[in-house]
Amino acid sequence: MLVAFVEARDHGDADDGHHAREPWILTAFDLIFPWPAIIVWLCIASRYADGWAGVGLIYAAIMIAAWRGLRALPSDGLKDDRQ
């Protein structure tokens, strides 16, 4: 079974200031890697790292996934049937 999310919004050419809100290091990572790829690579690296290094890598992957997921939510919640 394959479950995928397809974003239906039209971003257009307008800059919404997305890059201006984040620190420069996150903007650099955003330009080089998409966030899901970073999370997947951290999960893969945690499988090959031994001991506490593996635990730290998987913990970082979970924290980044949670942080990016929470930033994707609207600030006023999911009221008015917006997602």
N, C-alpha and C positions, 0 to 999 in steps of 0.2 A: 504494500500500500504506500502511495506517495501522497504526502500532504504538503502543499505549498501555498504561500501567501503571494498574491499578485496585487501590487499596489495600483489602485485605480485612479488615484489623483493625478491631475495634470499639473506638473510643476511649472511648465512654461519656461521662459527665459528670464523671468524676474528673479533677482537675488533677494531672498527673504531675510538676509542677515544671519543665516545659519552658522556660517564660519566665524562671524564676528563675536558670537557669544562664548565660544569655546577657547581654551588656552591654545597657544601656537603649536604645542607638541601634538595635541589632539587633532588640530587642523592638518598638520603634516601627515599623521597616520591616516586620516580620512582621505587625503588625496592619493596616498600610496596603496592602502588596503581598504577594502570595504569591511565594516565591522564584523559581519558574519565570518569572514575569512580569518580574521584575527582570533575570534573565539574558537573556531575549529582548529586552528594551528596550536593554540594553547592546550586544547584537549588532547591533540595528538602528541604534543611534546610531553604532557603529563604522563602518558603511557610509557614513554621511553626513559623518563627521568626516574631516578631511584630515591626513595625515602622522602624527606621533607620537601625536596625540590619539586617532586611530582605533586605533592599535596598543595604546595604553593601555586603551581601552575594551574591546576584545576580550580583552585579557589579563585584565582585571578580571572579565569574564564567565566565562572559563575557570577562574580561581582560585575564584570564588564557587561555580561548579558543582561543582568538585572538592571544595571544603571542605564543602558541604552534602551531597554524596554520601558522603564519608567519615564525617560525623557520623551518617548514617542507618544505617551498619553497626553491629551489636552490638559491644560492647567485647571479647567473647570470640571474635569471628570468626563464621563461618557453620557452626559445628559443630552437631551434633544436629538437622540438617535444618531449622534456623530461618533465615528470610531476612528 
